[in-house]
Amino acid sequence: MKVLPALFLLLAPLLPAQGGNETSLLARMVPGAVEKASPWLVTVQVYGGTRAALAPPAPKAKGKGGKKKRKSLLPRGAPRFPVARGATTGVILSQDGLVLTSLWSFQLQPVAVVVGLPDGRRFTARALGRDFSRGLALLKIEGKDLPCPEPAPPASYRTGSWVLALGRVFGPKTPEISLGIVSATGRIGGKAVQTDASVSPANYGGALVDLSGRILGVLVPLSPRGYAAGIQWYDSGIGFAADWRGIQEVLPRLKKGEDLHPGFLGVATSPADLGPGAKIASVTGPARKGGLRKGDRILTLAGERVLNPFHLKRLLAARYAGEKVPLRLRRGMKEIDLQVTLGKRPGP
């Protein structure tokens, strides 16, 4: 903790002084917040894993008219090679050893995961469920009486509130610290808190905490385009944390080992339509199976009035594949009710 005064010598000229006391107040509160959060902030080390190698260019085959046609590359059966990844951060969720971290280091299916506590203890972890919408992975270690975070109160989520982004990658003693504010709430379909504190691979899986060391969320690479699309933003002053309150809602499913994927309705909306509702330009997959048609106008989703096509996207962003979603539509001169089971969003 002795490094913190030096941090504030650098930050002091940048911090707004309200009544001349805010910089002094931050200098007093930040060390205490870090000390309170430090026991439940852990290092997650992954080892091994495999990734498909790029197949060599396929030979060209002659198509119609003698023109050469390139065969498509088939990823199935492509050779695989071992890879290794380094450390990331995690947050202890329960006294009996549930640990939440970012999916960032689990994309390559590591063969071993070790969780290191600040007191030097190390545990082999097993993976439970994954949330591909929030970019989270739930782990389990065989610990007892482990320290857990205290949830932040609603006041800490106010835009403009001071927060700390904490990680534990470079050593067990002192967490990596970045100071900032809550710059927006309810982002990414209501799943994330936005901050201008530095969020990067150095603290993915770590915690966003208030100045009392209470947790607001888990730091993840998110963007409006989905998980991991936000990694390009990490040095731009835009960072996200999966909202702690929303995590509690999906935690029972993750404990069961479920993998949660973003929901996909399968409609394209008319770009010229500004509402109210959202006019459907084309349907595919779940929407077609559920009875939606081109030209239908979606009026409500799960009882909530759809304002425009952009609002429809926001409402869908909060939902997962497999959920049944009731819709009210206007088709011609009639209003009809349908229920659609959301599918898994197709990859790029």
Secondary structure, 3 states (H helix, E strand, C coil): CCCHHHHHHHHHHHCCCCCCCHHHHHHHHHHHHHHHHHHHEEEEEEECCEEECCCCCCCEEECHHHCEEECCCCCCCCCEEECCCCEEEEEECCCCCEEEEEHHHHCCCCCEEEEECCCCCEEECEEEEEECCCCEEEEECCCCCCCCCCECCHHHHCCCCEEEEEECCCCCCCCEEEEEEEEEEEHHHHCEEEECCCCCCCCCCCEEECCCCCEEEEEECEECCEECHHHHHCCCCCEEEEEHHHHHHHHHHHHCCCEECEEECCEEECCCCCCCCEEEEEECHHHHHCCCCCCCEEEEECCEECCCHHHHHHHHHCCECCCEEEEEEEECCEEEEEEEECEECCCC
